[in-house]
């Protein structure tokens, strides 16, 4: 795990309200094998719409953190496809 990912995980766990951290970390949990939003929903027994709602709320409430999460996810997906 990179230091950037460790920092993002810490921020997600300490800065987001209850319920959002598990959904936010789902797609980032396996850097070497990125997880889709549908997999996150299935793993937590929630709908895909709920995952999207949590992500939208993070985007609206913490755009800085959301940007870091998206950048890390993009990095993971790029590394996985190459």
Rosetta silent file (secondary structure, phi, psi, omega in degrees, C-alpha in Angstrom):
SEQUENCE: XXXXXXXXXXXXXXXXXXXXXXXXXXXXXXXXXXXXXXXXXXXXXXXXXXXXXXXXXXXXXXXXXXXXXXXXXXXXXXXXXX
SCORE:     score description
SCORE:     0.000 S_00000001
   1 L     0.000  134.398  179.518    0.000    0.000    0.000 S_00000001
   2 L   -78.093  162.006  177.140    1.315    3.409   -0.941 S_00000001
   3 H   -63.566  -36.707  178.914    1.550    6.277    1.514 S_00000001
   4 H   -61.745  -44.747  179.197   -1.040    8.186   -0.528 S_00000001
   5 H   -64.574  -41.028  178.085   -3.536    5.338   -0.216 S_00000001
   6 H   -60.989  -41.353  178.464   -2.842    5.042    3.510 S_00000001
   7 H   -65.471  -41.710  178.592   -3.509    8.780    3.918 S_00000001
   8 H   -63.252  -45.385  179.987   -6.744    8.558    1.928 S_00000001
   9 H   -59.522  -43.767  179.774   -7.931    5.588    3.988 S_00000001
  10 H   -62.571  -46.659  179.894   -7.182    7.437    7.228 S_00000001
  11 H   -62.299  -43.065  179.160   -8.991   10.570    6.049 S_00000001
  12 H   -59.720  -45.072 -175.922  -12.007    8.569    4.860 S_00000001
  13 H   -71.553  -27.448 -176.354  -12.268    6.761    8.191 S_00000001
  14 H  -101.330  -21.323 -173.123  -11.878    9.898   10.312 S_00000001
  15 H  -106.109  -17.814 -176.419  -13.601   12.613    8.264 S_00000001
  16 L   -96.715  150.156  177.875  -16.706   10.988    6.804 S_00000001
  17 L   -69.798  161.251 -178.509  -19.976   10.342    8.646 S_00000001
  18 L   -48.819  136.662  178.652  -21.046    6.872    9.656 S_00000001
  19 L    96.459  -37.240 -177.739  -21.861    4.564    6.725 S_00000001
  20 H   -74.270  -36.740 -177.812  -19.886    6.435    4.110 S_00000001
  21 H   -58.094  -42.350 -177.824  -16.379    5.139    4.905 S_00000001
  22 H   -64.566  -39.041  179.136  -17.125    1.506    4.118 S_00000001
  23 H   -70.717  -40.472 -179.347  -18.686    2.429    0.769 S_00000001
  24 H   -65.124  -36.978 -177.677  -15.910    4.906   -0.045 S_00000001
  25 H   -83.281  -17.902 -179.467  -13.179    2.381    0.733 S_00000001
  26 H   -51.253  -55.198 -178.868  -14.844   -0.511   -1.109 S_00000001
  27 L   -69.413  -14.626 -178.168  -13.542    0.436   -4.567 S_00000001
  28 L  -104.254    1.319 -168.747  -10.109    1.281   -3.110 S_00000001
  29 L   -70.220  -26.278 -177.613   -9.669   -1.762   -0.873 S_00000001
  30 L  -126.092   87.348 -175.545   -7.565   -3.882   -3.233 S_00000001
  31 L   -55.599  -32.914 -177.520   -5.016   -1.730   -5.079 S_00000001
  32 L   -83.451  -11.342  179.295   -3.713   -4.666   -7.101 S_00000001
  33 L  -148.081   80.373 -174.724   -7.214   -5.751   -8.160 S_00000001
  34 L   -54.688  144.512 -176.881   -9.638   -2.785   -8.250 S_00000001
  35 L  -104.027  136.649  178.106  -13.231   -3.457   -7.246 S_00000001
  36 L   -77.875  159.315  176.357  -16.208   -2.148   -9.232 S_00000001
  37 H   -59.000  -35.753  178.846  -19.027   -0.194   -7.598 S_00000001
  38 H   -64.616  -37.384  177.446  -21.326   -3.139   -8.337 S_00000001
  39 H   -66.677  -38.347  177.570  -18.975   -5.429   -6.409 S_00000001
  40 H   -62.244  -46.427  179.455  -18.977   -2.975   -3.500 S_00000001
  41 H   -59.811  -46.689 -179.420  -22.782   -2.921   -3.466 S_00000001
  42 H   -62.786  -43.474 -178.042  -22.983   -6.715   -3.551 S_00000001
  43 H   -61.672  -35.819 -178.130  -20.364   -7.123   -0.804 S_00000001
  44 H   -96.705   -0.258  179.148  -22.262   -4.819    1.550 S_00000001
  45 L    66.815   35.416  178.694  -25.736   -6.013    0.582 S_00000001
  46 L  -123.975  167.617 -179.604  -26.822   -2.584   -0.650 S_00000001
  47 L   -80.944  158.986  175.685  -28.034   -1.333   -3.998 S_00000001
  48 H   -60.644  -35.930  177.400  -25.794    0.239   -6.607 S_00000001
  49 H   -60.373  -36.686  177.464  -27.891    3.384   -6.212 S_00000001
  50 H   -65.840  -40.021  176.473  -26.925    3.544   -2.532 S_00000001
  51 H   -60.726  -47.072  179.856  -23.247    3.358   -3.483 S_00000001
  52 H   -62.680  -38.116  178.451  -23.776    6.202   -5.955 S_00000001
  53 H   -63.349  -45.823  178.127  -25.662    8.226   -3.320 S_00000001
  54 H   -60.546  -43.920 -179.163  -22.830    7.859   -0.810 S_00000001
  55 H   -65.313  -38.625  177.750  -20.271    8.852   -3.423 S_00000001
  56 H   -64.089  -41.257  179.389  -22.368   11.878   -4.452 S_00000001
  57 H   -65.509  -37.456  176.141  -22.650   12.974   -0.826 S_00000001
  58 H   -65.184  -44.268  178.917  -18.887   12.680   -0.404 S_00000001
  59 H   -58.874  -43.232 -178.037  -18.402   14.714   -3.591 S_00000001
  60 H   -73.662  -38.656 -175.542  -20.771   17.411   -2.334 S_00000001
  61 H   -88.525  -31.765 -176.908  -19.544   17.505    1.251 S_00000001
  62 L  -137.620   66.110 -175.759  -15.833   16.822    0.866 S_00000001
  63 H   -58.746  -31.186  177.889  -14.813   17.614   -2.727 S_00000001
  64 H   -65.069  -45.874  179.119  -11.129   17.648   -1.792 S_00000001
  65 H   -67.858  -41.377  177.687  -11.271   14.133   -0.363 S_00000001
  66 H   -58.599  -43.570  178.366  -13.444   12.927   -3.234 S_00000001
  67 H   -59.766  -40.859  177.828  -10.853   14.234   -5.694 S_00000001
  68 H   -66.067  -40.387  179.138   -8.101   12.298   -3.923 S_00000001
  69 H   -63.615  -44.590 -179.401  -10.224    9.142   -3.926 S_00000001
  70 H   -65.235  -40.786  179.202  -10.968    9.448   -7.649 S_00000001
  71 H   -63.345  -41.251  178.517   -7.301   10.096   -8.451 S_00000001
  72 H   -66.942  -42.049  178.564   -6.258    6.999   -6.479 S_00000001
  73 H   -63.452  -43.053  177.757   -8.945    4.872   -8.128 S_00000001
  74 H   -59.885  -42.739  177.839   -7.877    6.102  -11.560 S_00000001
  75 H   -61.391  -44.161  179.729   -4.269    5.209  -10.689 S_00000001
  76 H   -63.592  -44.969 -178.697   -5.309    1.720   -9.549 S_00000001
  77 H   -65.377  -40.231  178.953   -7.402    1.078  -12.651 S_00000001
  78 H   -64.742  -44.975  179.810   -4.617    2.311  -14.958 S_00000001
  79 H   -63.405  -35.251 -177.686   -2.023    0.140  -13.189 S_00000001
  80 H   -72.689  -32.136 -177.407   -4.332   -2.874  -13.366 S_00000001
  81 H   -86.001  -13.331 -179.686   -4.963   -2.545  -17.120 S_00000001
  82 L  -107.901    0.000    0.000   -1.297   -2.092  -18.037 S_00000001
